[in-house]
Structure formats: structure tokens, C-alpha cells
Amino acid sequence: MRKEAQERRNEILDAANELFGQKGFDGTSTNDILEKVGIARGTLYYHFKSKEDIMDALIERYNAQILGAAKAIAADKSIPVNERIVRVVMALNISDGNGKEIIDHIHKPQNALMHRKIQKVIINGLPPILTEIIREGIEQGLFNTPYPYECMEMVVAYTNTVFDDDLVEISNEERASRIPAFVFNVERLLGVEGGSLMYMMKMFDSGDESGRIGNEEG
């Protein structure tokens, strides 16, 4: 029975995810979800108290997916520190499945609340993951900073706001000029020689949407 309940819950989430992507959060009614899953209203409310509750569950599922992938990469000591940093950030670059559907519609005005909640999880969840890698780099003599967590907090907060079109109006040309400036300043935060972190440019190679954590990049 517990397995069946979990499967039903996932069916509701999958249906809501698809509908939110098509019609937006505000444009989707609980009746729409009921019809798509083919269940009674009581069954829906057994699993979720409201449409807002469904949205929160979708965000939690998405966040668990991207942060889980980032943690797995960060823990893989077989990957060099520098490469691991890039891979952790790029793990947020989900371009298929439910992740892409969420990404596509959180940037619609009617889904601003969902966008904000995902940003909050990324800004709070990603710095600790990156910090552990930076500490390894300090031990290996790659970096030199007494504030590894604070450095990563600044990096994540910056990339999740300035490179997000919904928060900062910026042209492609302006974004292109921000990228080398961003790398330049990260080098100083981590106490390394100028030009030594240019490998980080790889994080911004995915096109116009690059640089946006929680939006096809991390």
C-alpha cells in the first residue's frame, strides 16, 4: 500500500509538472490535474493539501536531483579539484526531463514564486558543496584563502543573480564582458595567479542562457 501511495503521488507530480509547463502555475487548476491523472479530488488531497503544496513537492524533487548530482561529483576524489569545480556547477545544467520543464517555466512571470524558491535552495545548498572542494585545493596548495565558504557564497550569489535575466537586465554583450571579470575576481578571492582559473570559462560555453544557476547552468 505504501508503494502504491508513493506511485500515485509521483503520478500527480508528473502530471502537475507537465501542466505547469504548458499553462503556468496560475493557469493550472486542481481540476486540470485531477482530469490528467484520472483521480478523485479526495485522492489528490490525501497526498497534497493544495496546488501550492504540489509546487513545493516538485521543487523539492528537482532540488534533490540537482544537488544530489553535485554532491556525487564533489565526492569523487578521482576527478582533479579544478575539473570537479566546473563539473559541480555544470551538474545544475539540466537540459532534459522534468528539470528542463521546470527551468522553462519558472522564468515565466506567473511562476516567480517557484523561481525564487529554487534560487533559495541553490544559494544555500551549493556553497557548502563547493567549499569542500576548495578546502581540498587549499590542502594541495592550489588555493590560498582563509575564507573558503564565504568565497563560494559570493560566487554562487553573484552567478545566481547577475547572470539571471529575470533579476538583472543585461545584454549578451554585457554578459560576455562580465564573464572574464567574474573569473578575474574569483582568482583574487581564492588567492591564485591571474589567468590560472580561465578553465572556469567552460561553465559559460552553453550559449545565451549560460551563467544562470538553476536555469540551465548553475
N, C-alpha and C positions, 0 to 999 in steps of 0.2 A: 504493500500500500504506500509506503514511504517513497519507493522508487517511482510509482505511478504518479504520485503527487508532484515529485520533482520534475518528471517529464511534462506534466501538464503545465507547470509553472514556466518551464522553458518554452513550451509552445506559445504561451501567452506573450512572453518576452519577445520571441522571434516575430510574432505577428505584429506586435506593437512597434518593434524596431522598423519593420518594413513600412508600416503605415505612417509612422513619424517621418520616415524618409520621403514618402510620397506627398504627404499632406501637411507636414509640420506638426509640432506638438499641439498647438492650439487648434489646428484644423482637424485633429483626430478626436473622435468621441469614443466613449467606452462602448457604445453600440457598434461602432465600426470594428472594434477589437473583438467583441462578442461574436459578430457575424463571421469574421475571418476565421476565428478558431472553432466556431460552431459549438459554443458552450452557453450555459445559462448564466444569468447575472450573478446568482448566488455562488457559482463556482469561481467566477472572477474575483469576487470579494472575499472568498475564502483565502485566496492567495495574496491579493493586494487590496489595500484599503481604498486606493484612489488611483487616478491616472498619474498623479504626481509620484505616487509610490512605485508605479511601474517604471517611470522615467528614472527614478533613483536606482532601481534594481538594474536597469540597463547600463547606467553609468558605472555602477559597481562592477558589473561583469566586464565591461570594456576596460576599466581601470585595472582590474585584476589581470586581464590579458596582457596589457602593455607593460605594466610594472613587473609582472611575472617574467616576461621575456627579458626585460632589462636586468633584473636580478640574476637570472640564469647566466647571462653573458658576463656580468660583472664578477661572478664567482668562478669563471673559467680561467684558471691561472695559466693555462697553456697559450692564451692569447696575450701578446705583449700589451703593456699598460696603455701606450698611446693608441693602439688599434682598438683596445677594449673601450676606451672613452668614446670613440667615434661610433662603435657598434652599439653601445648602450643608448646613445641619443638616437641613432637611426632605428633602433628597435621600436621607437614610438612612431615610426613612419609606416603605419599600417595602411596598405592600399588595396586590400581585398576583404571580403567577408563583411561581418557586422561592423567591424571597425570603420571601414570606409563609409558605410551608410550613416553611421553616427557622425563622422567627421564632416560629411557632405551637408548634413542638415543642422548641425549645431551652429554653423556660421550664418544661418538664416536669422533675421531679426526676431522672428517669433520663438526661436529656440535659444534666446540669450541666456536663460537660466541654466539650461543644460551645459552650454559652453562654459559658463562661469564655474560650474561645479567640477567639470573635467579639468579646467585650468587649476583650480584649487588643489586637486589631488596631485597633479603633476608638479606644481610648485612646492608642495610639501613632501611628496614621495620620491622625487628624483634626486634632489641634493644628497640625501644620505647614501644612496646607491653609488653616485659618482665620487663621494667623499672617500669611500673605502678604496677606490682605485687610486685616487690622488695620494692617499696615505702610503699605498704600495710604492707609488712613484717617488715619494719623498724618501722612503727607505732605500730605494735603488739609486738615489742621487739624481733623479730626473727633474724633480721639482724642489722648490725651496720656498715654503710659506708656513708661517705659524698658524694660519687660519684656513685650513683646507675646506671645512664645511662652509664657512662664510663666503669663500671664493665661489664654490659651486652654487650656493644660494643666489649670489649675484648673477652668475652666468645663466642659470635657469630662469630667474625672474626677468632678466633682460630679453632673452630669446623668446620667452612666452608672452611678452607684451609688445616690445618694439617691432618684432617681426610678425606681429599678428595684425592683419589688415583691419580687423574689427575694432581694434583699440587705437592703433596709430595709423593715420593716413600717410602712406608712403608709396612712392612710385617705384617701378622696377629698377630705375637708375639709382634712386636714393638707396634702395635696399642693397644694390650691388656695391655701393660705396660704404655701406655700414658693415658689410661682411669683413673686409680686411681690417677695418677699425676695431671690430669686435675681437678678432684674433689677436691683433696688436695688444689690446688691453688685457686679454686673458693671459698672454705671455707675461705681462708685468704682474698680474695678480699671483701667478704661480712661480714667479721669480726665475724665469728662464731667459735665455738669449733671444733677441729679436729674430724672428723668422723660423725658430725651431718648432713652432706649433702650426706651421702652414698646412700640415696634414689635416687639420680640422676643417679646412675648406671643403673637404669631401662631404661634410654634413650638409652643405648647401648646394649640392650639384643636382638636385632633383627638380629644378625648374622654378617657376614663379611662386609656388607655394612653399618653397624651402625656408627653413629657419623658424618654422612655426610649430613649437611644441604642442602636441595634442591636436595638430592639424596637418597631417601628412609628414610632419617632421617632429621631432620633438622639440 
